[in-house]
Amino acid sequence: MWLDNASDVDILFYEPYARIIADIAKNKEYNPLTIGVFGLWGAGKSTLLKLIDKKLENQKGVICVTINAWMFESYDDAKTAIMEALLQELKEEVPAEVKKKFGKLIKRVNWFKLGTKAVSTLAPVVASVATGNPLPMLLNVTGSAEEIGNTVKNAADSIQSLKDEYWKDEDDSNDESTINNIRKFREEFSDALKNDNIENIVVMVDDLDRCRPERIIEILEVIKLFLAVDRTTFIIAADENVIKYSIREKYPPMNGFDVELDKEYIEKIIQLPIYIPELSAKDIQNYLLLLVAQSYLEQESFSCLIAKIFEEKIIISGDVITLEEINKLINELKLSWRNGDKSDFNEMAKIIDEIREIVASTLKGNPRQAKRFLNTFITKSKLAKIYYGDEIDISILAKLLVLQKLDNDLFIQLNEWNKEFDTENKKFKQIRTESQEGNMDSQNPWNTAQMKKWIECKPVELEKYRLEKYFYLTRENLKSSSIDESGFSKNTKEILERIGRSKAGQMVAIIKDMKKLNAEEIADTFKIIIPKIEKGEIKFFIIRDLFLNFDMYKEKIVEAIGKSTVTIKPGGIAALRTMYNSDAGSMNTVLEIMVKKGTLTDEQITEIKEQRKS
């Protein structure tokens, strides 16, 4: 199994990024500096931070600490919490002669923290004293006059004790305003770092993009206002899109001002943005095969393999690493297996090697998704062994898991076809034959580049196998899943938008343009339309035109109409009449269902059918 943690081994080959960022971070001429390491969730940002940390180990005068921002998500005052945690970490690392200064800084943070708590708790008392109006206090303090008096006294004592405890080393001229306290903290923090044994403090902030928007802003602001002083470098790993969203939530756009606040805010906080690119399909293919090797080789041996691949520049050769190349390197380096035998590795690697090209195209360059796919495959393989022993061909299991990843609707359809298996799965055989001969209907959802590649994955003649046991193992996927529209093409999104605001006279042009889409784009369009028909959210003149022009989707359209619980309005009768006249065979059953459900009356169905007779 592959855990969703930062990796100790650079399987993603981020070492060049780590080297550059580490070199910048340890250069005192560049600080104070805040570096943004931007990448999508699951892109490997935590792994990159770990590599940077290794590069900075044992660097003279460089102290490196890592803070997980998500740990502070539940704190009422995340600003003081993260400041205290950072100072405590640094106190452990700094030279002995500096520790006292850090202890004083922690006391100042405690003043901020306790002061904030006192203000929120005693605000009514303060308001009453300041204004001479007892109402705020009386509304918040219950009990007798004596109890109220005690509350006021306790409030005053609490505030004085805070001052005595945390400001006793200061003179009486202290200005305790927020601005002055920030200034003093920055001065004291900067002064504490002015030591011959401290060249630079490098603070790496991870998982910031897992926090709520308000918490993200708080943490960014505490870095900018309190902590970014000479001899400090902050490295913030996050998804830039999440940061921008948080900024827009906190600071909405101003009417009449053409200012990109989210962009300008980030530019103010982050001086050096570094973007981790999405892995290419080739990179993901390599990653999948290397993950398999990692699970079978001894850890030290696997590290040697990765180092050799990097040294030989195989990863940037432009070609996908083959299984033969991996085995050749393993033999040349005389690497060690975890169980002493490479036969299990080759069996698993051959299966992944067969499907990795098509899997890579579905993972959107995301290493975390690659791990999850392999973990699902391994888990299902073990379940298959427990349930069925040696009856399961794991290459078939792998192929079906890929289909589910590619298109859950087609996965469900294959299961339905399998229920009609006698000596073979005739409907799938027809699809496979048409695909190989190149005469499949252009609108058929199986007629996409990805699906054609899937059909050719081994075992090719899938129609010869009963698949009940395989679908049992994956039965949680035999229901409609949520649809991710982010991967839809621009053309698909435009067609959906036009359909959403269309009027009857506009459908001819929309249908004409929709027919220009490729099979995958048409399939994506119907993935959105069909559920909307079921919910009664699509007007019947649209349903009619789609029914008349897309034969491959007639069955799904009819099924969706039958599932709807929305009563048919008079305007829908004319559309149903046209559909019935075009294909009575497809419409008869659904019209009867609609009458039984009460969405259509007997009189209406008679009207629809009599028109055909006339």
C-alpha positions, 0 to 999 in steps of 0.5 A, a space after each residue: 500500500 502507498 500512504 498519502 504522506 510526504 515521500 522520503 524518496 524523490 519519485 517525482 524527481 523534484 530534486 532540482 526544485 528543492 536544490 534551487 529553493 534551498 539555495 535561495 532560502 539559505 542566502 542571507 542577502 535575499 531575506 526577509 523573503 516569502 516563497 510560495 510553492 504553488 501546486 494543486 492538491 496532491 501534486 507533491 508539495 509536502 514531498 518537495 518541502 521534505 526534500 528542501 528540509 534535507 537540503 538545509 540539514 547541517 547547513 551552518 547557521 541555518 535553522 529550519 522548522 516546519 509548521 503544519 497550518 492545519 493544526 491551528 484550524 480549530 484555535 479561536 486565535 490562530 495568529 497567537 497559536 501559530 506564533 507561539 508554536 513557531 517560537 517554541 520550536 525555534 527556542 529549541 533550535 537556537 543557540 543557548 545565549 538566545 533562548 532567554 530572548 525567545 522566552 521573552 517573545 513567548 511571554 509577549 505572545 501570551 500577553 496578546 493571547 490572554 489579552 484577546 481572551 480578556 477583551 472578549 470575556 470582559 468587553 461588557 465591563 470595559 464598555 460600562 466603565 468607559 461610558 459610565 453606562 451600566 447597561 452593557 455590564 448588567 445585560 451580561 452579568 447575572 446575580 446580586 449587586 455584590 456579585 456584580 461588584 465582584 465581577 468588576 473587581 475581578 476584571 480589573 485584577 485580571 487585567 492588572 495581573 496580565 500587565 504585572 506578569 508580562 510587562 514587568 520588565 518594561 518601563 511605565 511609558 509603554 504604549 500598549 496599543 496594538 500597533 505599538 505591540 506589533 512594532 515591539 514584537 518585530 523589533 524584539 524578534 529581529 533583535 533575537 536573531 542578531 547572533 553570529 551563529 544564526 545566518 537564517 531562519 527558514 520556516 516552512 508552512 504546509 497544508 495552508 490550503 486545507 484551512 478555512 478561508 478566514 484562517 488562511 488569511 489570519 496565518 498569512 497576515 501573522 507572517 507578514 505583520 509579525 514574523 517577516 524580519 531580517 534573517 527569515 525566509 518563509 516557504 508556504 506550500 499551497 494551492 494558489 486557487 484556494 488562497 485566491 478564493 480565501 482572499 475574495 471571501 475576506 475582501 470581496 471585489 469593490 464595485 466600480 474598481 477594476 482591481 484584482 484584489 486576490 492577485 495583488 494581495 498574493 503579490 504583496 505577501 509572496 515575493 517569489 512564487 514557484 509553480 509545481 507543474 502538473 505531471 504529464 501523462 508520460 510522467 504519471 505512467 513512469 510514476 505508476 510503474 515506479 510505485 510498483 517497484 517501490 512496494 517490492 524493492 528494499 527501501 535502500 535498493 529503491 533509493 538506488 534505483 531512483 538515483 540511477 534513473 536521475 543520473 542517467 537522465 532517463 526521466 527527461 528523455 522524452 520516452 516512457 520508462 519501460 518495464 524492461 528498462 526497470 528490470 535491466 537497471 535492477 539487475 545491473 545494480 544488483 538490488 534487493 527484493 523485500 521477499 527475495 523474489 522478483 516474480 511477484 513484482 513482474 506479475 504485478 508490473 506487467 498488469 500495471 504496464 498494460 493499463 498505465 497509459 490509459 490510467 494516466 490519461 484519467 488522473 489529471 497529472 495528480 500523483 495522489 490520484 495515482 496512489 489511490 488508484 493503485 491502493 484501490 487495485 491492491 485492496 480489490 485484488 486482496 478481496 478477490 483472493 479472500 472471496 474467490 481464491 484463484 478464480 479471479 484474473 486480476 488483469 480483468 479486475 484491473 481493466 474494469 477498475 480503469 473503465 470505472 475511472 474512465 466512465 462510470 456510466 459505461 461501467 454500469 452499462 457493461 454490468 447490465 450487458 453482462 446480465 445477458 451473458 449466455 455463451 458470450 457478452 454479445 453487446 460488448 462484442 459488437 462494440 469491440 468489433 465496431 471499434 476495431 473495424 472503425 465503423 462505430 457510430 460517431 455519437 456512441 460514447 464508447 467511440 472516444 480515443 480513451 475508450 478505444 485504448 481501453 478496449 484494446 487493453 488486455 484481455 481484449 476479448 472481454 466478451 468471453 468472460 462472465 464478469 459477475 464476480 468482478 462487478 460484485 467486488 466493485 459493486 459500490 460503483 454500480 450507481 450513478 456518481 457525481 460528475 466532475 465538470 472541470 474536465 469538460 472541454 470549452 465546446 461542451 461547456 458552451 453547448 450546455 450554457 446555450 441549452 440552459 438559456 435556449 428558446 424553441 427557435 434556437 435549438 436548430 442552431 444548437 443541435 447543428 453545433 452539438 453534432 460537430 462535437 466529438 463523441 466524448 464531448 457529446 457524452 459529457 453533454 448528456 451526462 449533465 442533461 440526462 439527470 436534469 431530464 429526470 428532475 424535470 429541469 429540461 423543457 420538452 422542446 429541448 428533449 424532443 430535439 435531442 431525441 430526434 437527433 441523437 439516436 445513441 442516446 434515445 434509450 437514456 432519454 426515454 428512461 430519464 423521462 420515465 423516472 421524472 415525477 413532474 406532471 407534463 404541461 400542455 406544451 410538453 404534449 406536442 413534443 411527446 407527440 412528435 417523439 412518438 410519431 418518430 419512434 413509437 417503439 421507443 416511446 410506448 413503454 415510457 408513456 404507459 409508465 408516465 400514466 401509472 406515475 400520474 405525470 400523464 393522463 389517459 386523455 393525454 396519451 390518447 391524444 398523442 397516439 391518435 395524432 399518429 393514426 391520423 
